[in-house]
């Protein structure tokens, strides 16, 4: 299985997580998506 995040802000949210100008809800959602990918990959 391959997870493709084309044309989305998931990578940007990880990159700019420490920036005070980047919105916190987008950053927290991107980390939740990453954790879901990791857990899914390890359990299936």
TORKOL-4160 file (C-alpha; in steps of 0.2 Angstrom, whole numbers, padded with zeros to 4 digits, m for minus):
44
<pt num="1" X="0000" Y="0000" Z="0000"/>
<pt num="2" X="0006" Y="0017" Z="m0004"/>
<pt num="3" X="0000" Y="0033" Z="0004"/>
<pt num="4" X="0001" Y="0048" Z="m0007"/>
<pt num="5" X="m0002" Y="0066" Z="m0001"/>
<pt num="6" X="m0001" Y="0075" Z="m0018"/>
<pt num="7" X="m0005" Y="0094" Z="m0017"/>
<pt num="8" X="m0008" Y="0094" Z="0001"/>
<pt num="9" X="m0001" Y="0103" Z="0016"/>
<pt num="10" X="0004" Y="0088" Z="0026"/>
<pt num="11" X="0022" Y="0090" Z="0022"/>
<pt num="12" X="0021" Y="0109" Z="0025"/>
<pt num="13" X="0013" Y="0107" Z="0041"/>
<pt num="14" X="0027" Y="0095" Z="0047"/>
<pt num="15" X="0040" Y="0107" Z="0040"/>
<pt num="16" X="0033" Y="0123" Z="0048"/>
<pt num="17" X="0026" Y="0116" Z="0064"/>
<pt num="18" X="0038" Y="0127" Z="0075"/>
<pt num="19" X="0033" Y="0143" Z="0065"/>
<pt num="20" X="0021" Y="0155" Z="0075"/>
<pt num="21" X="0014" Y="0161" Z="0059"/>
<pt num="22" X="0008" Y="0143" Z="0053"/>
<pt num="23" X="m0010" Y="0138" Z="0060"/>
<pt num="24" X="m0009" Y="0126" Z="0074"/>
<pt num="25" X="m0025" Y="0116" Z="0069"/>
<pt num="26" X="m0017" Y="0112" Z="0052"/>
<pt num="27" X="m0001" Y="0106" Z="0061"/>
<pt num="28" X="m0010" Y="0095" Z="0074"/>
<pt num="29" X="m0020" Y="0087" Z="0060"/>
<pt num="30" X="m0005" Y="0083" Z="0050"/>
<pt num="31" X="0003" Y="0074" Z="0065"/>
<pt num="32" X="m0013" Y="0064" Z="0067"/>
<pt num="33" X="m0012" Y="0059" Z="0049"/>
<pt num="34" X="0006" Y="0054" Z="0051"/>
<pt num="35" X="0002" Y="0044" Z="0067"/>
<pt num="36" X="m0012" Y="0035" Z="0058"/>
<pt num="37" X="m0001" Y="0030" Z="0043"/>
<pt num="38" X="0012" Y="0023" Z="0055"/>
<pt num="39" X="m0001" Y="0013" Z="0065"/>
<pt num="40" X="m0010" Y="0007" Z="0050"/>
<pt num="41" X="0007" Y="0002" Z="0042"/>
<pt num="42" X="0012" Y="m0008" Z="0058"/>
<pt num="43" X="m0004" Y="m0017" Z="0060"/>
<pt num="44" X="m0009" Y="m0023" Z="0043"/>
